[in-house]
């Protein structure tokens, strides 16, 4: 099976590009489809986002005289929301199930006369064809107008696409910068959490050391109390000395208990600081 190579859509004719017949037919079909999709003279640019903050899209009624704004009623709202085009109305009528003749089956026989051609600029009968795109014109004035307005809409569309590409590139750069900033903030928060956890561990170690000192002082107090009791038992002669020594032992024991209470309080503070460090670390990880 031999596949024929599809020819180019544009054929070079000297310095002027000439569209072949297939490309002309496709262009004509696109124009007819655009006319079929016409929906009550809607603004074709209303659904497009603006390319920039200062850009202004041409309004559909710029050439018309300004009118006073009318207050919209509830009926106008439903008319705008549930309006239907010609294709939708044909589908709702369900003409395929109705008896013929109807809109779908009605057709006229082909004409026996040759088709008439009209100027694409003014609409008068035309006898000339544009060698580039195949459009019809009737005079040199209409030909100049046709050449000036033939590809203007394509140029405007290309400029608009370029503006959209620049806008998308700017948006991507902004998104990447915001992602880098978020990652930096997360690393900073995680570092703060680790530092706070280290401080909590150090405070806990200080509390344990203070508790050990309190236990040691309490042990010394108990030993002093035992010495006082032993001195009291030595004899009546040393009773006064024993009572004095016993008082000193009780005072030392009280000091040891106070120091022990301080150690317990310091240990509690260390545990609380450690809990704060763990909470900050957890918050940094989830952020």
Buried (B, 14 or more C-beta within 10 A) or exposed (E): EEEEEEEEEEEEEEEEBBBEEEBBEEBEEEEEEEEEEEEEEEEEEEEEEEBEEEEEBEEEEEEEEEEEEEEEEEEEEEEEEEEEEEEEEBEEEEEEEEEEEEEEEEEEEEEEEEEEBEBBBEEEEBEBEBEBBBBBBBBEEBBEBBBEEBEEEEEEEEEBEEBBEEBEEEEEEEEEEEEEEEEEEBEEBBEBBEEBBEBBBBBBEBBBEBBEBBEEBBEBBEEBBEBBEEBBEEEEEBEEBBEEBBEBBBEBBEBBBEBBEBBBEBBEBBBEBBEBBBBBBEEBEEE
